[in-house]
Amino acid sequence: MVTEEMVRTALKNVYDPEIGLDIVNLGLVYNVDVQDQGKKVQIDMTLTTPACPAGPQIIDQARREVGALKDVFKELEDVSVNLVWTPFWNPSMMSEDAREELGFF
């Protein structure tokens, strides 16, 4: 069965092309909900700014990366990505590794 950890691992393959870091370490993934014994995955995520020009690309790539888990977990039927703006993203949401890489201390 698909787990939250597996989904987050898949999402680490999704990079913000302007920043060059994955969306998990950037703190853009707020919630991963695996439902109906692994049949559905719902992801709540945000972007660094509402005006992010790469937003549609990032969301599409997130859907594709998690959707690729269907190749291994046949029970996975639906992957939805919800774009949310609350709370509004800020650099303090990044992982320690991401802050170090970008020079935030």
C-alpha distances in whole Angstrom, upper triangle without the diagonal:
4,6,10,11,10,11,14,15,14,17,19,20,22,25,28,31,34,33,31,28,24,23,21,24,26,25,24,21,21,18,14,13,9,10,10,7,5,9,11,11,15,17,20,22,26,28,31,34,34,36,34,35,31,29,28,27,25,23,23,22,19,18,18,16,13,14,14,10,10,12,9,6,9,8,8,12,14,14,17,19,22,25,26,30,30,30,32,31,33,33,32,29,28,27,30,29,30,33,34,34,35,38,37,38
4,7,8,6,7,11,11,11,13,16,17,18,22,24,27,30,29,27,24,21,20,18,21,23,21,21,17,18,15,11,10,7,10,11,8,5,8,9,9,12,13,17,19,22,25,27,30,30,32,30,31,28,26,25,24,22,20,20,18,15,15,15,13,10,11,11,8,9,11,9,7,10,9,8,11,12,11,14,16,19,22,23,26,26,27,28,27,29,30,29,25,25,24,27,26,26,29,31,30,32,35,34,35
4,5,5,6,9,10,11,13,15,16,18,21,24,27,29,28,26,23,19,18,15,18,21,19,19,15,16,13,9,9,7,10,12,9,7,11,11,9,12,12,15,17,21,23,26,29,29,32,29,30,27,25,25,24,21,20,20,19,16,16,17,14,11,13,14,10,12,15,12,10,13,12,11,14,14,13,15,16,18,21,22,25,24,24,26,25,27,27,26,23,22,21,24,24,24,27,29,28,30,32,31,32
4,5,5,6,9,10,10,13,15,16,19,21,24,26,25,23,20,17,15,12,15,17,15,15,12,12,9,6,7,6,10,13,12,10,13,11,9,10,10,12,14,18,20,22,25,26,28,26,28,25,23,23,22,19,18,19,18,14,14,16,14,11,13,15,12,14,17,15,13,16,15,13,15,14,12,14,14,16,18,19,21,21,21,23,21,23,23,23,19,19,18,21,21,21,24,26,25,27,29,28,29
4,5,5,6,9,10,11,13,15,18,20,23,26,24,22,19,15,14,11,14,16,15,15,12,13,11,9,11,10,14,16,15,12,15,15,12,13,12,15,16,19,21,23,26,27,29,27,28,25,23,24,23,19,19,20,18,15,16,17,14,11,15,15,12,15,17,15,14,17,17,15,18,17,15,16,16,18,20,21,23,23,22,24,22,23,23,22,18,18,16,19,18,19,22,23,23,25,27,26,27
4,5,5,6,9,10,12,14,17,20,22,25,24,22,19,15,15,12,15,18,17,17,14,15,13,10,12,10,14,16,14,11,14,13,11,13,13,16,16,19,21,23,26,27,29,26,28,24,23,23,21,18,18,18,16,13,14,14,11,9,12,11,9,12,13,11,11,14,14,12,15,15,13,15,16,18,20,22,24,24,24,25,23,25,25,24,21,20,18,21,20,20,24,25,24,26,29,28,29
4,5,5,6,9,10,11,15,17,20,23,22,20,17,13,12,10,14,16,15,14,11,12,10,7,9,9,12,15,14,11,13,11,8,10,9,12,13,16,18,20,23,24,26,23,24,21,19,19,18,15,14,15,13,10,10,11,9,6,9,10,8,11,13,13,12,15,14,11,14,13,10,12,12,15,16,18,21,21,21,22,21,23,23,23,19,18,17,21,20,19,23,24,23,25,28,27,28
4,5,5,6,9,10,13,15,18,21,19,17,14,11,9,7,10,12,11,11,8,11,10,8,11,11,15,18,17,14,16,15,11,12,10,12,12,14,16,18,21,22,24,22,23,20,18,19,18,14,14,15,13,10,12,13,10,9,12,13,12,15,17,16,15,18,18,15,18,16,13,14,13,15,16,17,19,20,19,20,18,20,19,19,16,14,14,17,16,16,19,21,20,21,24,23,25
4,5,5,7,10,12,16,18,21,19,17,14,10,11,8,11,14,13,14,11,14,13,11,14,14,18,20,19,16,18,17,14,15,13,15,15,17,18,20,23,25,26,23,24,21,20,20,19,15,16,16,14,11,13,13,10,9,13,12,11,14,15,14,15,18,19,16,19,18,15,16,16,18,19,21,23,23,23,23,21,22,21,21,18,16,14,17,16,16,19,20,19,21,24,24,25
4,5,6,8,11,14,17,20,19,16,14,10,10,10,12,14,15,14,12,15,14,12,14,14,17,20,18,15,16,15,12,14,12,15,14,17,18,20,23,24,25,22,22,19,18,18,16,13,13,13,10,8,10,9,6,6,9,9,8,12,13,13,13,16,17,14,16,15,12,14,13,17,18,20,22,23,23,23,21,23,22,23,19,18,17,20,18,17,21,22,21,22,25,25,27
4,5,5,9,11,14,17,16,14,11,8,7,6,10,11,11,10,9,12,12,10,13,14,18,20,20,17,18,16,12,13,10,12,11,13,14,16,19,20,21,18,19,16,15,15,13,10,10,11,9,6,9,9,6,7,10,11,11,14,16,16,16,19,19,16,17,16,12,13,11,14,15,17,19,20,20,20,17,19,19,20,16,15,14,18,16,15,18,20,19,20,23,23,25
4,5,7,10,13,16,14,12,9,5,6,6,8,10,11,11,10,13,14,13,16,17,21,24,23,20,21,19,16,16,13,15,13,15,15,16,19,21,22,19,20,16,16,17,15,12,13,14,11,9,12,12,9,10,14,13,13,17,18,18,19,21,22,19,21,19,16,17,15,17,17,19,20,22,21,21,18,19,18,18,15,13,12,15,13,12,16,17,16,17,20,20,22
4,6,10,12,15,14,11,9,6,8,9,11,12,14,13,13,16,17,15,19,19,22,25,24,20,22,20,17,17,15,17,15,16,16,17,20,22,22,19,19,15,15,16,13,10,12,12,9,8,11,10,7,10,12,11,13,16,16,17,18,21,22,19,21,19,16,17,15,18,18,20,22,24,23,23,20,21,20,21,18,16,16,18,16,15,18,19,17,18,22,22,25
4,7,9,12,12,10,8,5,6,8,10,11,12,11,11,15,16,15,18,19,22,25,25,21,22,20,16,16,13,14,12,13,12,14,17,18,18,15,15,12,12,12,10,7,9,10,6,6,10,9,7,10,13,13,14,17,18,19,20,22,23,20,21,19,15,15,13,15,15,17,19,21,21,20,17,19,18,20,17,15,15,18,16,14,18,19,17,17,21,21,24
4,6,9,8,6,5,4,6,9,10,9,12,11,12,16,17,17,21,22,25,28,28,25,25,23,20,19,16,16,13,13,11,12,15,17,17,13,13,10,11,12,10,7,10,11,9,9,13,13,11,14,16,16,18,21,22,23,24,26,27,23,24,22,18,18,15,17,16,18,19,21,21,19,16,17,16,18,16,13,14,17,15,12,15,17,14,14,18,18,22
4,6,5,6,6,6,6,10,11,9,11,10,12,16,18,19,22,24,27,30,30,27,27,25,21,20,17,16,13,12,9,9,12,14,13,10,10,7,9,11,9,7,10,12,10,11,14,15,14,16,19,19,21,24,25,26,27,29,29,26,26,24,20,19,16,17,15,17,17,19,19,17,14,15,14,17,15,13,15,17,16,12,15,17,14,13,17,17,20
4,6,5,8,9,10,14,14,12,15,14,16,19,22,22,26,27,30,33,33,30,30,28,24,23,20,20,16,15,12,12,14,15,14,10,10,7,10,12,9,8,12,13,11,13,16,16,16,18,20,21,23,25,26,28,29,31,31,28,28,26,22,22,19,20,18,20,20,23,22,20,17,18,17,20,18,16,18,20,18,14,17,18,15,14,18,19,22
4,6,9,11,12,15,14,12,15,14,17,20,23,24,27,29,32,36,36,33,33,30,27,25,22,21,17,15,12,10,12,14,13,9,9,8,11,13,12,11,14,16,15,16,19,20,19,22,24,24,26,29,30,31,32,34,35,31,31,29,25,24,20,21,18,20,19,22,21,19,16,16,15,18,17,15,17,19,17,14,15,17,14,12,16,16,20
4,6,9,10,13,11,9,13,12,16,18,21,23,26,28,32,35,35,32,33,30,26,25,21,20,17,15,12,10,12,15,14,11,12,11,12,15,14,12,15,17,16,16,20,20,19,21,24,24,26,29,30,31,31,34,34,31,32,29,25,24,21,21,19,20,19,21,20,18,14,14,12,15,15,12,14,15,14,10,12,13,10,9,12,13,17
4,7,9,12,11,10,13,13,16,19,22,22,26,27,31,34,34,30,31,29,25,25,21,21,17,16,14,13,15,18,17,14,14,12,14,16,14,12,15,17,14,15,19,19,17,20,22,22,24,27,27,28,29,32,33,29,30,28,24,24,21,22,20,21,21,23,22,20,17,16,14,17,16,13,14,15,13,10,12,13,10,10,13,15,18
4,7,9,7,7,10,11,13,16,18,19,23,25,28,31,31,28,29,27,23,22,19,18,15,14,13,12,15,18,18,15,16,13,14,17,14,12,15,16,14,14,17,18,16,18,21,21,22,25,26,26,27,30,30,27,28,26,22,22,19,20,19,20,20,21,20,18,15,15,13,15,13,10,11,12,10,7,10,12,9,9,13,14,17
4,6,6,6,9,9,10,14,15,16,19,21,24,28,27,24,25,23,19,19,15,15,13,13,12,12,15,18,18,15,16,13,13,15,13,10,12,14,11,10,14,15,12,14,17,17,18,21,22,23,23,26,27,23,25,23,19,19,16,17,16,18,18,20,19,18,15,15,14,15,13,10,10,13,11,9,12,14,12,12,16,16,19
4,6,5,6,5,7,10,12,13,17,19,22,25,25,22,23,21,17,16,12,12,9,9,9,10,13,15,16,13,15,12,11,13,12,8,10,13,11,9,13,14,12,13,16,17,18,21,22,23,23,25,25,22,23,21,17,16,13,14,13,14,15,16,16,15,12,13,12,14,11,9,10,14,13,10,13,15,14,14,17,17,19
4,5,5,6,6,9,10,11,15,17,20,24,23,21,22,20,16,15,12,12,9,11,11,12,16,18,20,17,19,16,15,17,16,12,13,15,13,11,14,15,13,13,17,17,17,20,22,22,22,25,24,21,23,20,17,16,14,15,14,15,16,17,16,15,12,14,13,13,10,8,8,12,11,10,13,15,14,15,18,17,19
4,5,8,9,11,13,14,18,20,24,27,27,24,26,23,20,19,15,15,12,13,13,12,16,19,20,17,20,17,16,19,18,14,16,18,16,14,17,19,16,16,20,20,20,24,25,25,25,28,28,25,26,24,21,20,17,18,17,17,18,18,16,16,12,13,11,11,8,6,5,8,8,6,9,11,11,11,14,13,15
4,6,8,11,14,15,19,21,25,28,28,26,27,24,21,19,15,14,11,10,9,9,12,15,17,14,17,14,14,17,16,13,14,17,15,14,17,19,17,18,21,22,22,25,27,27,27,30,30,26,27,25,21,20,17,17,15,15,15,16,14,13,9,9,8,9,7,4,6,10,9,6,8,11,11,10,13,12,14
4,6,7,10,13,16,19,22,26,26,24,25,22,19,17,13,11,9,9,9,9,13,15,17,15,18,16,15,17,17,14,14,18,16,14,17,19,17,17,21,22,22,25,27,27,26,29,28,25,26,23,20,18,15,15,13,13,13,13,11,11,8,9,8,8,5,5,7,10,11,9,10,14,14,13,16,14,16
4,6,9,11,15,18,21,25,25,23,23,20,17,14,11,9,5,5,6,7,10,12,15,12,15,13,11,14,14,11,11,14,14,11,14,17,15,15,18,20,20,23,25,26,25,27,27,23,24,21,17,15,12,12,10,10,10,11,10,10,7,9,10,11,8,8,10,14,15,12,13,17,16,15,18,16,19
4,6,8,11,14,17,21,21,19,20,17,13,11,7,6,4,7,9,11,14,15,18,15,18,16,13,15,15,11,11,14,13,10,12,15,14,13,16,18,18,20,23,23,22,24,23,20,21,18,14,13,10,10,10,10,11,12,11,12,10,12,13,14,10,10,12,15,16,14,16,19,19,18,21,19,21
4,7,10,14,16,20,21,19,20,17,13,11,8,5,5,7,11,12,15,16,19,17,20,18,16,17,18,15,13,17,17,13,15,18,17,15,18,21,20,22,25,25,23,25,24,21,22,19,15,14,11,10,10,9,10,9,9,11,10,12,14,13,10,11,13,16,18,16,17,21,21,21,23,21,22
4,6,10,13,16,17,15,17,14,10,8,6,5,7,10,14,16,18,18,22,20,23,21,18,19,19,16,14,17,17,13,14,17,16,14,17,19,18,20,23,22,20,23,21,18,19,16,13,12,10,10,11,10,13,12,12,14,13,16,18,17,13,15,15,19,20,19,21,24,24,24,26,24,25
4,7,10,13,14,12,13,11,7,6,5,7,9,12,16,18,21,21,24,22,24,21,19,19,19,16,14,16,16,12,12,15,14,11,14,16,14,16,19,19,17,19,17,14,15,13,10,10,9,10,12,13,16,15,16,17,17,19,20,20,16,17,17,21,21,20,22,25,25,25,28,26,28
4,6,10,11,10,11,8,6,5,6,8,12,15,19,22,23,23,26,25,27,24,21,21,22,19,16,18,18,14,14,17,16,12,14,17,15,16,19,19,16,18,15,13,14,12,10,10,11,11,14,15,18,17,18,20,20,23,24,23,19,20,20,24,25,24,26,29,29,29,32,30,31
4,7,7,6,8,6,5,6,9,12,15,18,21,24,26,26,29,27,29,26,23,23,23,20,18,19,19,15,14,16,15,11,13,15,13,13,17,16,13,14,12,10,11,10,9,11,12,14,17,18,21,21,21,24,23,26,27,26,22,23,23,26,27,26,28,31,31,31,34,33,34
4,6,6,6,5,6,8,11,14,17,21,24,27,29,28,31,30,31,28,25,25,25,23,20,21,21,18,16,18,18,14,15,17,15,15,18,17,14,14,11,10,11,10,10,11,14,15,18,19,23,22,23,26,26,29,30,29,26,26,26,30,30,30,32,35,34,35,38,36,37
4,6,5,6,9,11,15,17,21,24,27,31,32,32,34,33,34,31,29,27,28,26,23,23,23,20,18,20,20,16,16,18,16,15,18,17,13,13,10,9,10,10,12,14,17,18,22,23,26,26,27,29,29,32,34,33,29,30,30,33,34,33,36,38,38,38,41,40,41
4,6,8,10,13,16,19,22,26,29,32,34,33,36,34,35,32,30,29,29,27,24,24,24,21,19,20,19,16,16,17,14,14,17,15,11,12,8,9,11,12,13,16,18,20,24,25,28,28,28,31,30,33,34,33,30,30,29,32,33,32,35,37,37,38,41,39,40
4,6,7,11,13,17,19,23,26,29,31,31,33,31,32,29,27,26,25,23,21,21,20,17,15,17,16,12,12,14,11,10,13,12,8,9,6,6,8,9,10,13,16,18,21,23,26,26,27,29,28,31,32,31,28,28,27,30,30,30,33,35,34,35,38,37,38
4,7,10,13,17,20,23,26,29,31,30,33,31,32,29,26,24,25,23,20,20,20,17,15,16,16,12,11,13,11,10,13,13,9,9,5,4,5,7,9,11,15,17,21,23,26,27,28,29,29,32,33,33,29,29,29,33,32,32,35,37,36,37,40,39,40
4,7,10,13,16,20,23,26,28,27,29,27,28,26,23,21,22,20,17,17,17,15,12,14,14,11,10,13,11,11,14,14,11,11,9,6,6,5,6,8,11,13,17,19,22,23,24,26,26,29,30,30,26,27,27,30,30,29,32,35,34,34,37,36,38
4,7,10,13,16,19,23,24,24,26,24,25,23,20,19,19,17,14,15,15,12,10,12,12,8,9,12,11,11,15,15,12,13,11,8,8,6,5,6,8,11,14,16,20,20,21,23,22,25,26,26,23,23,23,27,27,26,28,31,30,30,33,32,34
4,7,10,13,16,20,21,21,23,22,23,21,18,17,18,16,13,14,15,11,10,13,13,10,11,15,14,14,18,18,16,17,15,11,11,8,6,5,6,7,11,12,16,16,18,19,19,22,24,24,20,21,22,26,26,24,27,30,29,29,32,30,32
4,6,10,13,16,18,18,20,19,20,18,15,15,16,13,10,12,13,9,9,12,12,10,12,15,14,16,19,19,17,19,17,14,14,11,8,6,5,6,8,10,13,14,15,16,16,19,20,21,17,18,19,22,23,21,23,26,26,25,28,27,29
4,7,11,14,15,15,18,17,19,17,14,15,16,13,10,13,14,11,11,15,15,13,15,18,18,19,23,23,21,23,21,18,18,14,11,9,6,5,6,6,10,10,11,13,13,16,18,18,15,16,18,21,22,20,22,25,25,24,27,25,27
4,7,10,12,12,15,13,16,14,11,12,14,10,9,12,13,10,11,15,14,13,16,18,19,21,24,24,23,25,23,20,20,17,13,11,7,6,5,6,8,10,10,10,10,13,15,16,12,13,15,19,20,17,19,22,22,21,24,22,24
4,7,8,9,11,10,13,12,9,11,13,10,9,13,14,12,14,17,17,16,19,21,22,24,26,27,26,28,27,23,23,20,16,13,10,8,5,5,6,8,9,8,7,11,13,14,11,13,15,19,19,17,18,21,21,19,22,20,22
4,5,7,9,7,10,9,7,10,11,9,9,13,13,12,15,17,17,18,20,22,23,25,28,29,28,30,29,26,25,22,18,16,12,11,8,8,8,11,11,9,7,10,11,14,12,12,15,18,19,15,16,20,19,17,20,18,21
4,7,9,7,10,10,9,13,14,11,12,16,16,15,18,20,20,21,23,25,26,29,31,31,31,33,33,29,29,26,22,20,16,15,11,11,10,12,11,8,6,7,9,12,10,11,14,17,17,14,14,17,17,14,17,15,18
4,5,5,9,10,9,12,14,13,13,17,18,17,19,22,22,23,25,27,28,31,33,34,33,35,34,31,30,27,23,21,17,15,12,11,9,12,12,8,7,9,11,14,13,14,18,20,21,17,17,21,20,17,19,18,21
4,6,9,10,8,11,14,13,13,16,18,17,19,22,22,23,25,27,28,30,33,34,33,35,34,30,29,26,22,19,16,14,10,10,8,11,12,9,10,12,15,18,16,17,21,24,24,21,21,24,23,21,23,22,25
4,6,9,8,11,13,13,14,16,18,18,20,22,23,24,26,28,30,32,34,35,35,36,36,32,31,28,24,21,18,17,13,13,12,15,16,13,13,14,16,20,19,19,23,25,25,22,22,25,23,21,23,22,25
4,5,5,9,10,10,11,14,15,15,18,19,20,22,23,25,27,29,31,32,32,34,34,30,29,26,22,20,16,16,12,13,12,16,16,13,12,14,15,18,17,17,20,23,22,19,19,22,21,18,21,20,24
4,6,8,9,10,12,13,14,16,18,19,20,22,23,25,27,29,30,32,33,34,34,30,29,26,23,21,17,17,14,16,16,19,20,17,16,17,18,22,20,20,23,25,25,21,22,25,22,20,23,23,27
4,6,5,6,9,10,11,12,14,15,16,18,20,21,23,25,27,29,29,30,31,27,26,23,20,18,15,16,13,16,16,19,20,17,16,17,18,21,19,18,21,24,22,19,21,23,21,19,22,22,26
4,5,5,6,9,10,11,12,14,15,17,18,20,22,24,26,28,27,29,29,25,24,21,17,15,12,12,9,12,13,16,17,15,14,16,17,20,18,18,20,23,23,19,21,24,22,20,23,23,26
4,6,5,6,8,10,11,12,14,16,16,18,21,22,24,26,26,27,27,23,22,19,16,14,11,12,10,13,15,18,20,18,17,20,21,24,21,21,23,26,26,22,24,27,25,23,27,26,30
4,6,5,6,9,10,11,12,14,15,16,19,21,22,24,25,26,26,23,22,19,16,15,12,14,13,16,17,21,21,20,18,20,21,24,21,20,22,25,24,21,23,25,23,22,26,26,29
4,6,5,6,9,10,10,12,14,15,18,20,21,23,23,24,25,21,21,18,15,13,10,12,11,14,15,18,19,17,15,18,18,20,18,17,19,22,21,18,20,23,20,19,23,23,26
4,5,5,6,9,10,11,12,14,16,18,20,22,21,22,22,19,18,15,11,10,7,9,8,12,14,17,18,17,16,18,20,22,19,18,20,23,23,20,22,25,23,22,26,25,28
4,5,5,6,9,10,10,12,15,16,18,20,20,21,21,17,17,14,11,10,9,11,11,15,17,20,21,21,19,22,23,25,22,21,23,26,25,22,25,28,25,25,28,28,31
4,5,5,6,9,10,10,13,15,16,18,19,20,21,17,17,15,12,12,10,13,13,17,19,22,22,21,19,22,22,24,21,20,21,24,22,20,23,25,23,23,26,26,29
4,5,5,6,8,10,12,14,16,17,17,19,19,15,15,13,9,9,8,11,11,14,17,19,20,19,18,20,20,22,19,18,19,22,21,19,22,24,22,22,26,25,28
4,6,6,6,9,10,12,14,16,15,16,16,13,12,10,6,7,7,10,12,15,18,20,21,21,20,23,24,25,22,21,22,26,25,22,25,28,26,26,30,29,32
4,6,5,6,9,10,12,14,14,15,16,13,13,11,9,10,10,14,15,19,22,24,25,25,23,26,26,27,24,23,23,27,25,23,27,29,26,27,30,30,33
4,5,5,7,10,11,12,13,15,16,13,14,13,10,12,11,15,16,19,22,24,24,24,22,24,24,26,22,21,21,24,22,21,24,26,24,25,28,28,31
4,5,6,8,10,11,11,13,13,10,11,10,7,9,10,13,15,18,21,23,23,24,22,25,25,26,22,21,21,24,23,22,25,27,25,26,30,29,31
4,5,6,8,10,10,11,11,8,9,8,6,9,11,15,17,20,23,25,26,26,25,28,28,29,25,25,25,28,27,25,29,31,29,30,33,33,35
4,5,6,8,9,10,12,10,11,11,10,13,14,18,20,23,26,28,28,29,27,29,29,30,27,25,25,28,26,25,29,30,28,30,33,33,35
4,5,6,6,8,10,8,10,11,10,13,15,18,21,23,27,28,28,29,27,30,30,30,26,25,25,28,26,26,29,31,29,30,34,33,35
4,5,5,5,7,5,7,9,10,13,16,19,22,25,28,30,30,31,30,32,33,33,30,29,28,31,30,29,33,34,33,34,37,37,39
4,6,6,10,9,11,13,13,17,19,23,25,28,31,33,33,34,32,35,35,35,32,30,30,32,31,30,34,35,33,35,38,38,40
4,6,9,9,12,14,14,18,20,24,26,29,32,33,33,34,33,35,35,35,31,30,29,31,30,30,33,34,33,35,38,38,40
4,5,6,9,12,13,16,19,22,25,27,31,31,32,33,32,34,34,34,31,30,29,32,31,30,34,35,34,35,39,38,40
4,5,8,11,13,17,19,23,26,28,32,33,34,35,34,37,37,37,33,33,32,35,34,33,37,38,37,38,42,41,43
4,6,9,12,15,18,21,25,27,30,31,32,34,33,36,36,36,32,32,32,35,34,34,37,39,38,39,42,41,43
4,6,8,12,15,18,21,23,27,28,29,30,29,32,33,33,29,29,29,32,31,31,34,36,35,35,39,38,40
4,7,10,14,17,20,23,26,27,29,30,30,33,34,34,30,30,31,34,33,32,35,38,36,37,40,39,41
4,7,10,13,16,19,23,24,25,27,26,30,31,31,28,28,28,32,31,30,33,35,34,34,38,37,39
4,7,10,13,16,20,21,22,23,23,26,27,28,24,24,25,28,28,26,29,32,30,31,34,33,35
4,6,10,13,16,18,19,20,20,24,25,26,22,23,24,28,28,26,28,31,30,30,33,32,34
4,6,9,13,15,16,17,17,20,22,23,19,20,21,25,25,23,25,28,27,26,30,28,31
4,6,10,12,14,14,15,18,21,22,18,19,21,25,26,23,25,28,28,27,30,28,30
4,7,10,11,11,12,16,18,19,16,18,20,24,24,22,23,26,26,24,27,25,28
4,6,8,8,10,14,17,17,15,17,19,23,24,21,22,26,26,24,27,24,26
4,6,5,8,11,15,16,13,16,19,22,24,21,21,25,25,23,25,22,25
3,5,8,11,15,15,13,16,19,22,24,21,21,25,25,24,25,23,24
4,6,9,12,12,10,14,16,19,21,19,19,23,23,22,23,20,21
4,7,10,11,10,13,16,19,21,18,17,21,22,20,21,18,20
4,7,8,7,9,13,15,17,14,14,18,18,16,18,15,17
4,6,6,8,12,13,15,13,11,15,16,13,15,12,14
4,5,6,9,10,12,9,8,11,12,10,11,8,10
4,5,8,9,12,10,8,12,13,12,12,9,10
4,7,9,11,10,9,13,14,13,14,11,12
4,6,8,6,6,10,10,10,12,10,11
4,5,5,6,9,10,11,12,11,11
4,5,5,6,9,10,10,9,9
4,5,5,6,9,10,10,10
4,5,5,6,8,8,10
4,5,5,6,5,7
4,5,5,6,7
4,6,8,10
4,6,9
4,6
4
